[in-house]
């Protein structure tokens, strides 16, 4: 089970180094997701409290909109992707855009099982699912349906 990173002795949030240490072997996947976000969306990141999982994590922002929240766990990550109705409509209209892991996360969200699509990142396949969901939620110029 996950052991969340706590507030340090000075009452401050954990440092990025502490979050990466908590991620363990999942650091490689975090790096892949972060590189995609920076290259594709020019995001900025902040360490913040992620209330849904009651653990510290990092949120990547594009302007004032959160793009993805990443929470490190022991050896894996939880990626929370904020979604709007338009993104769900794009997924419904273009079902081929999502791989099985992304489809499962979106279906759980649509069914009301989670407040936003959540991917448990344990492999490169899960990294692809995060990228597909982010692309669907925040389509880029030249990618009108959020395709990669």
Protein Blocks (a to p, Z undefined) as FASTA:
>chain_A
ZZdddddfkopacdfklmmmmnmmmlmmmmmmmmmmmmmnopacdddddfknopacdddd
ehjacfbdcdddehiacddddddfklmmmmmmmmmlpcfklmmmmmmmmnopafbdcddd
fbfklmmmmmmmmmmmmccehilnopZZ
